[in-house]
Amino acid sequence: MRAGLHRLEPRRLLTSLFAAAVSAADPEQTIRNFLPAKPKGRVVVVGAGKGSAQMAAALERAWDGPLEGVVATRYGFGAPCEIIEVIEAAHPVPDEAGLRASQRLLHQVSGLSPDDLVIALISGGGSALLPAPAAGLTMADEIAVNEALLASGAPIKAMNTIRKHVSAIKGGRLALAAYPARLVSLVVSDIPGDDPALVSSGPTIPDASTRRDALRYVETYGIRLPPAVLAHLETA
């Protein structure tokens, strides 16, 4: 097979590589291979990212049993779902629709039991699609943070570390809200190295970073954050 690839013309080789990459990330072809075991209780689906609606539609077709839930995706990136609610919001700078989506996701996972299952569908873009200002901060603060990060030239790891520490839903906080239900995250990564804690700022993945790490990135890349956000990061 390797010898055959070498004989391909460069354009055909690159086209075949692109097609293979798209196929590997296509939820219609892959999601069935990663379905968790059915629970005794409810199945709740939450998700965020530019591919979350397509993932939700594929999950509906693959899942044999009742489910419910809501996912957030970018304007124009929706997909027809029969059961799972799809909310479209702004990207890369968040808006009020994204704030409502965050609230819906947090509400969807509240009050669950150990018999329930949460399936989280996460793909790139969820950091902007799930604004949820931490206590003491406002939506205007979160918008200003995203604008400052986008203008900074900082790498995605630095940006998402900062985002986690000014959010009420990122950095594993959505998973915390779902406790004590069992939670399974299905992640399509757009992050070099494929660290799931960085994709969409890891709403369902435990976060090992600290506010000190976030402040170090702020200083290193000269990121101009609102005073309230800096004060929040400087709080132990």
SULJO-V35185 format. One line per field, one symbol per residue. phi: phi as a letter, one per 30 degrees, with the letter a starting at -180 (. if undefined). psi: psi as a letter, one per 30 degrees, with the letter a starting at -180 (. if undefined). A space follows every 50 residues. Layout:
BEGIN
phi->???
psi->???
END
This chain:
BEGIN
phi->.ddddddddeddddddddddddddcdddccdddbddddcdcdcccbaakd cddddddddedddcldaalabcbdeicdbdbdbddcccbdaccdbddddd deddddddcdidcddcbcccccbdjdeddbdaedejccdddddddddddd ddidddddddddeedbbcbdiiddddddecddbbccbcdccejhdddcdh ihdcceccdbdddddddedechdcceedddddddde
psi->eeeeeffkleeeeeeeeeeeeeefgjfefffffgklkklebljkkllklf geeeeeeeeeffkilkllaklkllkfglkkkeekkkkkllkfklaeeeee eeeeeeeegkgllfflkkjkjklkffeefikiklkflleeeeeeeeeeee ffglleeeefeeeegglgflhffeeeffkglkkkkjkjkgkkfhjfffkg ghfgkkkfllfeeeeeeeeeghkjlkeeeeeeefk.
END
